[in-house]
Amino acid sequence: MDSLPSSTVKRFKHAALTRPDVGEFGRHELAILGAPCGDIQTLVAQLLPLLAPQLRVAYVDADHAAGDAAADAPAATSKAMPYVAENGLSAELVDKITHRQLNLTRVLDRFTQPELLAHESVVLVNGNHFRARQQVVIVDPRKPLDKKLDRLTDVRLILLAEGQTELPAVLAEHFSAAPLPPVLRLPETQKIAAFIKQWYQMAVPVLRGLVLAGGRSERMQTDKGALHYHDLDQRQHTAALLSEFCPDVRVSVRPDQAANLPAGLNPLPDTFLGLGPLGGILSAFQADPNAAWLVLACDLPFLTRDTLEHLVSNRQPARMATSFRSPWDEFPEPLVSIWEPRSYGQLLRFLSLGYSCPRKALINSDIELLTAPVAEELRNVNTPEERAAAEQELAR
């Protein structure tokens, strides 16, 4: 069984938390270096239409010359859009119709950068200016890399610029102790884009299962997870459904419920208390922030394997979540959804703004919204009357 990660670092003053696997700018980042900045920008521009819409791509670069020009210009030359530093602004948010622009005077540290780019699935970085955990190296004599070898920490692809047929001696020596990364020619943009898509797909997070069974079942007047609509109770039945798609399935419960779970179920006690379903989802991400969580409520007795298979087979890891559209109100159904790792920060952000509704987070985020093959399977059962009706229907 694929177990949850545990911290290997001793901490005496702070909680031993598992940290999200995020680089300088995002979970999936590639620094492109070894060529003039204009060539890197051209390459990125050529790749973008080949990567979208499957991937949400961000690009990180520097523009010091433009900043110098803006600082030298008189403040009066731009009444509609004042210069941030010159006029004492610390931040400026501009709606430019086709896109939004945020200008800041504060430094973007290694914690802020991934937060600002959290919605993007891939971040391409101009490696002449910034580092990233993994790299694409361009072999171009105009930008020799002999003084930047320390930046080549995990090279995934080598590109040969026009006229180049082999690696320079310094690069050949650098790669001599490890397998040589794949080599393509710089004009082969179709192949480069295909490589990036494959690289991204190989890093798709593992899918874990979470049964939400920590509610107080006040309307049902008895524990909904312990009800029997099938041979097993709903906690067991739902966990069995998830186990066909997930190497590890946990049952989200209140701390006082953990000891009373049926044998064979793995409890995941809530660490975010008093927040309803959101607390269970956040507790799962706190346990493993690098997994995607396939979340199911325990009060869905009509749900079948076929519907789950449709959800999993249409999963879009490049989005924040993959969810079904509710057949009753057209909104996303948060408790039959795959929540990708990037949704952890998004859910915490909504919580910090005073919202504990996971559906609101889905509505206001970049998600993949599916139509359920059989709408009735998303029907949950909350009251004794609904329970009696469900038992009659399932007995037919």
C-alpha positions in Angstrom: 0.0 0.0 0.0 1.2 3.5 -0.8 1.5 5.1 2.6 1.3 8.7 3.5 4.6 10.5 3.8 6.3 11.1 7.1 8.7 13.8 8.0 12.4 12.7 8.3 13.6 16.1 9.7 13.7 16.6 13.4 12.0 19.7 14.5 11.9 20.7 18.1 10.1 24.0 18.0 7.7 23.5 15.1 5.2 20.9 13.9 6.7 18.2 11.7 4.7 19.1 8.5 5.0 17.6 5.1 5.8 20.4 2.7 4.4 20.8 -0.8 7.0 19.9 -3.4 7.2 23.4 -5.0 10.2 24.9 -6.7 11.1 28.6 -7.2 8.0 29.4 -9.1 5.8 26.3 -9.2 5.5 22.5 -9.0 6.4 22.0 -12.6 9.1 24.5 -13.8 11.7 24.5 -16.5 14.5 27.1 -16.8 15.6 27.6 -20.4 19.2 28.9 -20.7 22.2 28.9 -23.0 20.9 31.3 -25.7 20.3 35.1 -25.9 17.1 36.2 -24.1 15.4 37.1 -27.4 15.8 33.6 -28.7 14.4 32.2 -25.5 11.4 34.5 -25.7 10.9 33.4 -29.4 11.0 29.8 -28.4 8.5 30.2 -25.6 6.2 32.2 -28.0 6.4 29.3 -30.5 5.7 26.7 -27.8 2.6 28.3 -26.3 0.0 27.5 -29.0 1.3 23.9 -29.0 1.0 23.5 -25.2 -2.4 25.2 -24.7 -5.1 24.6 -23.9 -4.0 21.3 -22.3 -1.5 23.1 -20.1 -1.8 26.5 -18.4 1.6 28.0 -19.0 3.3 30.9 -17.2 6.5 32.6 -18.3 9.0 34.3 -16.0 11.5 36.8 -17.4 13.2 40.1 -16.4 12.9 43.5 -18.0 15.3 45.8 -16.3 15.6 48.1 -19.2 11.8 48.8 -19.2 11.9 49.4 -15.5 14.7 51.9 -15.8 12.9 53.8 -18.6 9.7 54.0 -16.4 11.6 55.3 -13.5 13.2 58.1 -15.5 9.9 59.2 -17.1 8.0 62.1 -15.5 5.1 61.0 -13.4 2.8 63.4 -15.2 3.1 61.5 -18.5 0.8 58.8 -17.3 -2.3 60.0 -15.4 -4.4 56.9 -16.0 -1.6 54.5 -14.9 0.8 56.1 -12.4 4.2 54.7 -11.9 4.2 52.6 -8.7 7.5 53.7 -7.2 7.4 57.3 -8.4 4.0 58.1 -7.0 4.4 56.3 -3.7 2.1 53.4 -4.6 3.1 50.0 -3.2 0.8 48.1 -5.5 -1.2 48.7 -8.6 -3.8 46.4 -10.1 -4.8 47.2 -13.7 -7.6 45.6 -15.7 -6.2 45.7 -19.3 -9.3 43.9 -20.7 -7.4 41.0 -22.3 -5.4 40.4 -19.1 -4.8 41.8 -15.7 -1.6 43.4 -14.6 -0.2 43.6 -11.0 2.7 45.9 -10.3 4.4 45.7 -6.9 7.3 47.4 -5.3 7.9 44.7 -2.7 10.3 41.9 -3.4 8.8 38.7 -4.6 10.4 36.1 -2.3 10.5 32.3 -2.9 7.3 32.0 -0.9 5.3 34.6 -2.8 6.3 33.6 -6.3 4.7 30.1 -6.3 1.6 31.6 -4.6 1.1 34.1 -7.5 1.6 31.4 -10.1 -0.4 28.7 -8.2 -3.0 28.5 -11.0 -0.5 27.6 -13.7 0.4 24.0 -14.5 3.8 24.7 -16.1 6.1 27.6 -15.5 8.8 28.3 -18.2 11.6 30.5 -16.9 14.3 32.6 -18.6 17.2 30.8 -17.1 19.6 33.6 -18.0 18.0 35.6 -15.2 16.4 33.0 -12.8 16.9 29.5 -11.6 14.4 26.6 -11.7 14.6 23.1 -10.4 14.8 21.6 -13.8 16.3 22.9 -17.0 16.3 23.0 -20.8 19.8 23.8 -22.1 20.3 25.4 -25.5 23.8 24.9 -27.0 24.6 28.2 -28.6 28.2 29.6 -28.9 26.9 33.1 -28.3 26.0 32.2 -24.7 28.5 29.7 -23.4 27.5 27.9 -20.2 31.0 27.2 -18.7 30.3 29.8 -16.0 26.7 28.6 -15.3 27.3 24.9 -14.7 26.1 25.3 -11.2 22.6 26.1 -12.6 22.5 22.8 -14.4 21.1 20.8 -11.5 18.6 18.6 -13.3 18.7 19.0 -17.1 15.8 17.4 -18.9 16.4 18.4 -22.5 19.2 19.7 -24.7 18.5 21.8 -27.7 21.1 22.4 -30.5 21.0 25.9 -32.0 21.5 26.4 -35.7 25.0 25.2 -36.9 25.6 23.1 -33.7 26.1 19.3 -34.1 27.6 18.3 -30.8 28.0 19.3 -27.2 30.9 21.6 -26.2 33.6 19.8 -24.2 32.6 21.5 -21.0 29.0 20.3 -21.3 30.1 16.8 -22.3 32.2 16.6 -19.2 29.4 17.9 -17.1 27.1 15.1 -18.2 29.7 12.4 -18.2 28.7 11.0 -14.8 25.0 10.6 -15.7 22.9 9.6 -18.7 22.8 12.3 -21.3 19.4 14.0 -21.6 17.5 13.8 -24.8 18.8 16.0 -27.6 16.7 18.0 -30.1 17.3 20.8 -32.6 16.1 24.2 -31.6 13.7 24.6 -34.6 11.9 21.4 -33.8 9.2 23.1 -31.8 6.6 20.4 -32.3 9.0 17.8 -30.8 10.0 20.2 -28.0 6.3 20.8 -27.1 5.6 17.0 -27.2 8.6 16.5 -24.8 7.3 19.1 -22.3 3.8 17.5 -22.4 5.4 14.1 -21.7 7.6 15.5 -18.9 4.5 17.0 -17.3 2.5 13.8 -17.6 5.2 11.8 -15.9 5.0 14.1 -12.9 1.2 13.8 -12.5 0.6 13.4 -8.8 -0.5 10.1 -7.3 -4.3 9.8 -6.7 -5.3 9.0 -3.2 -8.9 8.3 -2.0 -10.7 10.0 0.8 -14.1 9.0 2.2 -15.7 11.9 4.1 -17.4 10.3 7.1 -16.8 12.8 9.9 -20.1 14.6 9.8 -22.5 14.6 12.7 -25.5 13.4 10.6 -27.9 15.6 12.5 -30.6 15.5 9.9 -30.3 11.7 9.6 -30.3 11.3 13.4 -27.8 8.4 13.1 -24.3 8.0 11.6 -24.8 8.1 7.8 -21.5 6.2 7.3 -22.7 3.3 9.4 -25.9 2.8 7.3 -26.3 -0.3 5.1 -27.6 0.1 1.6 -25.4 -2.6 0.3 -23.6 -5.6 1.8 -21.1 -3.2 3.5 -21.8 -0.1 5.5 -21.3 3.2 3.6 -17.8 3.8 4.9 -16.7 0.4 3.7 -18.7 0.5 0.5 -17.3 3.9 -0.5 -13.8 2.9 0.4 -14.1 -0.2 -1.7 -15.2 1.9 -4.7 -12.2 4.2 -4.3 -9.7 1.3 -3.9 -10.2 0.4 -7.5 -8.7 3.7 -8.6 -6.4 4.7 -5.7 -3.4 2.9 -4.1 -4.3 4.3 -0.7 -7.7 5.1 0.7 -8.4 7.0 3.9 -11.6 7.6 5.9 -11.9 11.2 7.1 -13.3 11.2 10.6 -13.5 13.3 13.7 -10.8 12.3 16.2 -13.3 10.7 18.5 -14.6 8.4 15.7 -11.2 6.9 14.6 -11.2 4.0 17.1 -14.7 2.9 16.0 -14.1 2.4 12.3 -14.7 -1.1 11.0 -11.6 -3.3 10.7 -9.7 -2.8 7.5 -10.4 1.0 7.1 -7.6 3.5 7.6 -8.7 6.6 9.5 -7.5 10.1 8.8 -8.6 12.1 11.8 -9.5 15.7 11.1 -6.8 18.3 12.1 -8.9 21.2 10.8 -11.9 21.0 13.2 -15.4 22.5 12.9 -15.2 23.2 9.2 -17.4 20.4 7.8 -16.3 18.7 4.6 -13.6 21.4 4.1 -11.9 20.3 7.3 -11.6 16.7 6.0 -10.2 17.8 2.6 -7.7 20.2 4.2 -6.7 17.5 6.7 -6.0 15.2 3.8 -3.8 17.8 2.1 -2.0 18.5 5.4 -1.2 14.7 5.5 0.0 14.6 1.9 0.1 18.0 0.1 1.8 16.4 -3.0 -1.0 13.9 -3.8 -4.3 14.5 -5.6 -7.3 13.4 -3.5 -10.3 11.7 -5.0 -13.0 12.8 -2.5 -16.3 11.1 -1.9 -19.0 11.7 0.6 -20.2 8.6 2.4 -23.9 9.4 1.8 -24.0 8.6 -1.9 -25.5 5.1 -2.0 -26.4 5.3 -5.7 -22.8 6.0 -6.9 -21.3 3.3 -9.0 -17.9 2.3 -10.3 -18.8 3.5 -13.9 -19.3 7.0 -12.7 -16.1 7.0 -10.8 -14.3 5.6 -13.8 -15.7 8.5 -15.9 -14.3 11.0 -13.4 -10.9 9.4 -13.2 -10.5 8.8 -16.9 -11.4 12.5 -17.6 -9.1 13.9 -14.9 -7.3 17.0 -15.9 -4.2 17.4 -13.6 -3.5 20.8 -15.2 -6.6 22.2 -13.6 -7.2 22.8 -9.9 -9.8 20.1 -9.7 -12.0 17.8 -11.8 -15.6 17.8 -10.8 -19.1 16.8 -11.8 -21.7 19.4 -12.5 -24.6 19.0 -10.1 -27.7 18.0 -12.1 -29.9 20.0 -9.6 -28.2 23.4 -9.5 -25.6 23.3 -12.3 -22.8 24.1 -9.8 -19.7 21.8 -9.2 -20.2 18.9 -6.9 -17.2 19.2 -4.4 -17.8 15.9 -2.7 -17.5 13.8 -5.9 -14.3 15.5 -7.1 -10.6 15.1 -7.7 -8.7 17.8 -5.9 -5.2 18.4 -7.3 -2.4 19.5 -5.0 -2.6 23.2 -6.1 -6.1 23.3 -4.6 -4.6 23.1 -1.1 -3.5 26.7 -1.2 -6.7 27.8 -2.9 -8.8 26.2 -0.2 -6.7 27.8 2.6 -7.0 31.2 0.8 -10.8 30.9 0.9 -10.7 29.9 4.5 -8.6 33.0 5.3 -11.3 35.1 3.6 -14.0 33.6 5.8 -15.4 30.9 3.5 -15.6 27.3 4.4 -17.6 26.1 1.4 -15.5 23.9 -1.0 -18.1 24.4 -3.7 -17.4 28.2 -3.7 -13.7 27.5 -4.2 -14.5 25.3 -7.2 -16.9 27.9 -8.7 -14.2 30.6 -8.5 -11.3 28.5 -9.7 -9.9 26.9 -12.9 -11.5 23.5 -12.9 -12.5 20.7 -15.3 -16.3 20.4 -15.1 -17.9 17.2 -16.3 -21.4 15.9 -16.9 -22.1 12.8 -14.9 -23.1 9.8 -17.1 -26.1 9.1 -14.8 -27.2 12.2 -12.9 -29.1 10.3 -10.3 -25.9 8.7 -9.0 -24.9 12.0 -7.5 -27.9 12.0 -5.2 -27.1 12.1 -1.6 -29.3 10.8 1.3 -29.6 13.0 4.3 -32.9 12.3 6.1 -34.8 9.3 7.4 -37.4 9.8 4.7 -34.7 9.9 2.0 -33.1 6.9 3.5 -36.4 4.9 3.3 -36.9 5.9 -0.3 -33.3 5.0 -1.2 -33.6 1.6 0.4 -36.7 0.8 -1.6 -35.1 1.9 -4.9 -31.9 0.0 -4.3 -33.9 -3.2 -3.4 -35.6 -3.4 -6.7 
